[in-house]
Amino acid sequence: AQSVTQPDIHITVSEGASLELRCNYSYGATPYLFWYVQSPGQGLQLLLKYFSGDTLVQGIKGFEAEFKRSQSSFNLRKPSVHWSDAAEYFCAVGGYSGGYNKLIFGAGTRLAVHP
Amino acid sequence: DSGVTQTPKHLITATGQRVTLRCSPRSGDLSVYWYQQSLDQGLQFLIQYYNGEERAKGNILERFSAQQFPDLHSELNLSSLELGDSALYFCASSLRSHQETQYFGPGTRLLVL
């Protein structure tokens, strides 16, 4: 069955520190992978996506993610966190199955940033 | 701003009632998806429409239904509401039906009292 695991429910980092949010997926075929961010009271904003090609993808707001097929992982990274990055981050896997394009989301990681 | 609009932003209603949530996709997008976000279930796919036709169903209750109109906007109808239906309901849209990025609206927060 398709699934996404985000092992860390909460993460706290200091402003200016580096960040890595973990995501592991289970998917039978070639997955399409996404990271979305949700600020309090807001919708989901797409940070970046991986469909094929270069396994290191760049996104908005200085985020990047690396697809590692051997580890079934798609971890999100940022070299220097800003206070405005405090939000909830969702990893999602999608794929073409049965004629539709469903996204399966992880449970999310809530990021707090200390000044 | 993703270009996906949802109305209303907030909805408070009573158990047993029926509500309609509305979604307008990004200009040019043919697919509309509905998701439910709740504390206990997380983000779950409900249903997808593509160019007016139902394409797929996920964990959608029989009390819930949706449709996509000729102008491509979509409505999600929730009936016989229960306390457990309180959640954030998101609409997303994509250009076509598969291998596509989904862009999400701001959501409708439903509170059933």
Contacts between the chains, C-beta under 8 A, distances in Angstrom:
chain1	res1	chain2	res2	distance
A	32	B	99	6.7
A	34	B	101	7.3
A	36	B	104	7.2
A	42	B	106	6.5
A	43	B	2	6.9
A	43	B	4	7.9
A	43	B	90	6.5
A	43	B	104	4.9
A	43	B	105	5.7
A	43	B	106	4.1
A	43	B	107	5.2
A	44	B	90	6.7
A	44	B	92	7.9
A	44	B	104	4.0
A	45	B	2	7.2
A	45	B	104	7.5
A	46	B	2	7.9
A	46	B	101	6.5
A	46	B	103	6.7
A	46	B	104	7.8
A	49	B	101	5.7
A	51	B	99	7.0
A	90	B	43	6.6
A	92	B	43	8.0
A	94	B	102	7.6
A	96	B	98	3.9
A	96	B	99	5.6
A	98	B	56	6.7
A	99	B	55	6.4
A	99	B	56	7.1
A	99	B	97	7.0
A	99	B	98	7.1
A	100	B	48	5.2
A	100	B	50	7.8
A	100	B	55	4.7
A	100	B	56	3.6
A	100	B	97	6.2
A	100	B	98	6.7
A	101	B	31	7.0
A	101	B	33	7.8
A	101	B	48	7.1
A	101	B	94	6.5
A	101	B	97	5.8
A	101	B	98	4.5
A	101	B	99	6.9
A	101	B	100	5.6
A	101	B	102	7.2
A	102	B	33	7.8
A	102	B	45	4.8
A	102	B	48	7.0
A	102	B	56	6.3
A	102	B	58	6.3
A	103	B	33	7.7
A	103	B	35	7.7
A	103	B	45	6.4
A	103	B	92	7.9
A	103	B	102	6.0
A	104	B	45	7.4
A	105	B	42	6.2
A	105	B	43	4.0
A	105	B	44	7.9
A	106	B	42	7.9
A	107	B	42	5.2
A	108	B	42	7.0
A	108	B	43	7.8
